[in-house]
Amino acid sequence: MKKFIAIILLFSISSLLFAEDVITVKGSDTMVILAQRWAELYMKKNPEVTIQVTGGGSGTGISALINGTTDICNASRPMKPSEKQKLKHRFSSLGVEIKTAKDGIAIYVSEKNPIKELTVQQVKDIYTGKITNWKEVGGIDSRIILYSRENNSGTYVYFKENVLDDEDYSPSCQNMPGTAALVNAISKDPNGIGYGGAAYAKGIREVPVKADENSSAYLPNAENVKSGQYPITRFLFMYVKSKPTGAMKEYIDWILSEEGQSIVVKVGYFPLR
Amino acid sequence: MYFWQFLDVIYTIQSVILKENIVKSFFSLLIAVFFFHLTIFAQEENPDSVVVSTKELQEQIEQLKLHNESVNEILLDMKSYLDIARKLKFTGYMQTQYQGSNGIGSAQYPIGNFAGGTFPTNVGSRFQVRRGRLKVQFENDLTFSQYVLQFDVTQNGLGIKDAYINIKDPWVKSWNMRMGVFDRPFGFEVAYSSNFRETPERSRMSQTLFPGERELGAMIEFAPEIGDWTNYNLKLGVFNGVLPTANENDNSKDIIGRAGFIIPFDEINFAFDGGVSVYQGSVRSNSKFIYTFNESQKLFLVDSTTANAGKNYERQYFGVDGQMIYDIPLLGGISIRGEYDFGSQPGTDGSNVFYNSTAPLYQRKFYGYYVSLLQNIGTKHQLLLRYDVLDPNSELEGSDIGAPGKNGKIGDLKYSTIGLGYLFHLDDNVKFTFYYEMVKNETVNSGVAASSTLAPYKTDVNDNVFTFRIQYRFPF
């Protein structure tokens, strides 16, 4: 019995001592380009560290963290209590949440769409199916075609909870596998509307959004997101199982440094400070 | 000529490989246009061929556009099926194991009955498929309804584990209503999935009070995901009160409930969860012989009134449970879990599993508990220690069992078990478990006759069990 315990302890300790500096990052599709840029630059400066980045969605990343198959999970929404509970059961840890950047959720329409602005309430009514024609919000007389993300997306969850007040999406929503696919669909659909990270808003038009009827409308640019005037903003998170140490701590510290935050701006998101 | 061959290749690639992606189709188109320009540049010396090529190219582009349209139509059709497929989830896990005991299976006393099933007579080691689960779930996220069916396939055959319908309230989305066969909402361990549980089996207490864990009934659950109440949960259900998938045998229903809380300290990665549970039910006696224990006399007294058969007798449990976690920097998370249950249980002379028999009914007061300590080492290794106790008759000492003038039974024996384990998570699918449990029974009065069924319990029976288990789960 003693031998058995000794072998187990030796095996466990040796695997810890000889662990390589390989950091795996998985999760949010919204953050995948940002995470890749961070990793590329950091590896260039620190060749002894290998960082592997993959997407899949916030939900997928959180599952990977719970299963121990990723070191860092990128998430564009906070972890749910049920997910924290699973992490607790597997690792006896609550996980550590790190805010890495800010993002404004842009409302996209086709460049051909003449709509000038929308209130948050109108966006909610459009996505819950209460408003179905563009003329109801000052546009042309044409049916609104809804594009959304799939339910494993952190953006989907954030939008549902914070814009739709947790009401259900209209059944007519077409769910797209990623923001790039959503943007592509809207660029071809003059009656389409979609949402996603500001960094993705290429080839289509972002609609200025008002908090309510009495407010001014703002675009999701750096100034408006940082000041909080743009009404649909969120944090982009990293989650790790335990308080980061060693190579992972150095990497996360670098992400939060001035240099790491400058990448945030280059990719199209907004720095924390 | 080469250009058209190349275009054909692009077209073929697009048709065969890139069918699913419109963006990629357009990318192919762009490549085609790029090569078209190259061709024009290369053929400047022959303007006639340029005119012909342009025409043909335009036709090809039109064809490509048409092709894209048709791909779009196919995709839309496929999407409707894909949407259904996304709602359908298949998950499962299999646990295969080798077990060895320091004793040999005997007709006189059981070995391994709380470690995966009693060893057959004269058998001291065995291979088993302990669990072979396949779970099918269909979730409609618009109506918040869920269908769940879980099978268990082992060397003993096929069984149903879960079969229920769950409906979430569409307004605040914090309430669930569930009906069918599912885990009884009592304590922590009963509802803690075998897929995730670190010990091979639940404690003797949980297995005795809730054999099979599940039960036929209906339950409401309050478990908010957002808002101020996320750290509280409540489950309250009404159940048949018989074995998991057995038919109801009386008109009374059992009520089971648990109120739980979570106290997280995110800054220091510490949390304490806990809950209190209640089971209020009864069983119907099929015998007129009802034995109740008289504590002062240390005797079971029998009531044999004919009308006793068909009467209901109290089955009542109370429980408290707590789970503490703390993430130790550089080492890994530590978890300490405990549960203490007590109450009254109708059983038989040889067993304190709840009464569901034609034998005389024995009413006993019991208590039981377990404490477990789990230490993570990194992300792949876990060390485990568990101590569990079940005293089925808390009013009777072992030395009184078999004593002259007393009538204590095998079903009154107290057991304590120490379990030591190591778990290795190879990847997100495979887990290895090494677990050794040392089972200690209460010893009976030394004066017990050799011919008595109590005789083997004059000393601690050799019934320790070592388990080596491999678990494979999917998807992950």
Interface residues (C-beta under 8 A of the other chain):
Chain A: M1 F4 I5 I8 F11 S12 I13 S15 L16 A19 S63 A64 N67 G68 T69 K80 P81 S82 K84 Q85 K88 H89 R90 F91 S92 S93 L94 G95 V96 E97 E150 N151 E161 D166 D168 P171 N175 A180 A181 N184 K241 S242 K243 T245
Chain B: I22 V23 D83 R86 D141 L142 P170 K173 Y192 F196 A223 P224 E225 I226 T230 N231 I262 P264 D266 N269 F270 A271 D273 I325 Y326 D327 P329 L330 G332 G333 I334 S335 L374 N376 I377 G378 T379 K380 H381 L383 L420 Y422 H425 D427 D428 F434 Y436 F476
